[in-house]
């Protein structure tokens, strides 16, 4: 068997042609990119994307995690200014995988999704199927051992993205490599038999309590930043 296994030469060439691009809506090409990237870099960014695992997404622009907060109008929204570790319960996401190799991510049955071209939180319940707008393809960032993109299956070409301030990007339809749509996975726990096994040494338990308000979360982050500056 060749170095690239069952991948055709044309598929491999296509993957490297896309080194500066992102092509949405193509499961085969995504799989080829993952295989090539894993062989070249020696690691697979999707290793923690197992059904039932609890993870966090760290934005490559803000350097913070995606979290759920309450808006001034008591609507659930998300931003990328959350903390890292299981103590930040509103920044923890449970992984759901399906037979198509796609994924859903929820916090207490509130799903990360894309609706009408915008990054949103979609409330659901344990008795409902995950919302269609919350189904994602996971792309490798070619050349990176850790980074991924999250593309909407319902609206191909649209990707989860946050700006440098951690706010959802207004334009999330992309065709070229964009840092605002890149995330690294921080594992919190993995599902082992019937119990979650913690793999974050700073973690105690996962508490799906209600998230703080957006303004509370923002003020806490600003206070932490000022404290860090004073200590330096």
N, C-alpha and C positions, 0 to 999 in steps of 0.2 A: 504494500500500500504506500502511496506517495506521502510526502510530508504533510500535505494538506488534506489527507484522508479522501473523503468522497467529494470534496469541492472540485468543481471543474476549473480549468485554467481561466476560462472566460469570467467565472464568478470572482476568482481571486483578483484578476485584473480590474474588474469593476469595483471591487472593494477599495483598491488603492487609487483608482480614479476619483473616488469620493473622499479622499483624505481631507479636502477642504470644503466638502459639501455634506448635507444631510438630506437623504432621500426618504420621504415618508411613505407609508402605506405598502411597504414591501417586506413581508415576513421572511421570504427566502434570503433576500439581501441582508436583512438584519442578522439572520442566523449565520450567514457567511462571514459578516463582519465580526461577529462574536468569536467564531472559530479562529479566524486569522489573528485577531487581536490577542486571544488567549494564547495561541501558539507563539506569537512574537514576544508578548510581554510576560508570559509565564503565569499569569493570574487571570481569573475571571471575575469581573465586577459583580456578576449576578450570583455569586456564591451564597450571599445572604438572602436572596429573594426566594426563599422556600415558603410554601404554604404554612401559615400560622406563625411565622417569625414576626418579631417586633423590631422595627428599625427606625432610624431617623434619616432624613435627607438633608445634607449640608450643601447649601448653595455655594457655587464657586464665585459668585459675585459678592454677596454680602458676607460670606464666611460663617453664616448662622444657619440654623435649622428651620425647615418649614414647620409652622405651628398654626393651630386653630385658635382664634380669638373672637371675642364678641365686639361687634361694631357699636357705634353710638345708638343705633336703632335696634339693638339686640338681635342682629343677624350674625350668623356664623360666617366668618371670613378667614382668610389665611394670609400670612406674610412669611418672610424668611429672616426674622430677627429673633428666633427662638434660641434656647440654650441647648447644650449637649449633655445627655445622660437621662436616665429614666426618671429622675426627679422632675424633669420637665415633661409632665405627662401629656400636655396638649401638643407636644411635638413628636409623640410616638405614633407609629403607624403599623397596623397589623397587615401582613401580606396575604392576599388571596390570589391564587393562580388558577387558571382554567386550562381546558384541554387544548386550547389553541396557542398556548405559550404566551398568553397575555396576562396582565396583572391588574388587580384592584388594591387600593390602599385606603384603610379607614381607621379612624380614631373613635371608638365608642359608637360605631355605625354611622359616623359622619365621614363621607367619602371625599377624597381629593378628586376633582374633576375639571372638565373644560366644557362650558356651555356658552353658546353664542360667541365663540372666540375669546372667552375670558376665563381666567383661572378662578374656580369657585369651590365652595364646600357644599356638598349635597347631602342633607340629612336623610337617613333611611332608618330601617328597623331590622331587628334580627330575623324577622319572619319574611322579609322581602328579598328578592334577588338584587344583587348590586346594580346600581343605575348604569345604563348603557353609556352615559357620558363620563363614567368613572373608569372605563376600561382603557388600559394603556399598553402600548408596545414599548419595550425597553431597548434602546439603542446603546451600543458601546460608543464611547468617544475614541475613535481610532487613534492609537498611539498612547493611550492612557491606560494604566493598569487598574484604575479605580473609578473613573468618571463615567456617567451614563446620561442619556437623554430620556425623557418621558413623553411619548407621543400619543395623542388621543387616537383611539381606534375609530370612534364615531366620526371625527373630523380629521382625516389624515392631513399631515403637514402642520398641525398645530401642536405646540409643545409647551409643557409647564415651564414658566420662566419668571425670574424676579430680577429687579434692577439692583444697583449698588446699595440702595437704601433698604432693600428687602421688601419693596412693594411689588405686587404682581405687575408684570409688563403689560402694556396696552396692546402691543403688537407681538403676538406669539406664533405667527405663521412664519416659519423660517425654512431656508433652503441651503444656507451656508453655516459653517460651524460658528456658533455663537456662545460665548461664555455664560451669558445670562440664563441659558437653558441647560447648563451642565450642573450635575449634582454628584456628590460622593455619598456612599451609604455608610452610616454609622450603626453597627448592630447593637441591639439592646438585649434581646433574648432569642433563642431558637426553640422551636417546638420539638420536644423529644417524647415520643410515645403519647402520653396524655397530659404531660406537664410542661410548662415553659421552663427552659433551662437558661438561667441568666449567664450572659457572657460578657457583660459590662461590669467590671469590678466595682464601679462606683454606684451600681444599681442595687436597689433593695427589692422593690416590687413595682409592678405597673399598675398605677391607679387611674382608671378612666374617669376622673372627676371632671366637673365642668371647667372649661378654660377660663382664664381671667379675661377681663375686657381688653380691647385693643389698647386703650390708653394706659391701663395699668401695666400691661406688658411692655409698652414703649417706655414709660417712665422708669420701670425697673431696669430696663436695658441701659437707659441714659445714666441712671444712678451708678450702675455697675461700671460703665465706661469712665465716668468721672472719678470713681474710686481707684480704678486701674491707673489713671493718669497721675493721681496724687501719690500713689505708692511708687511710681516710677520716678 
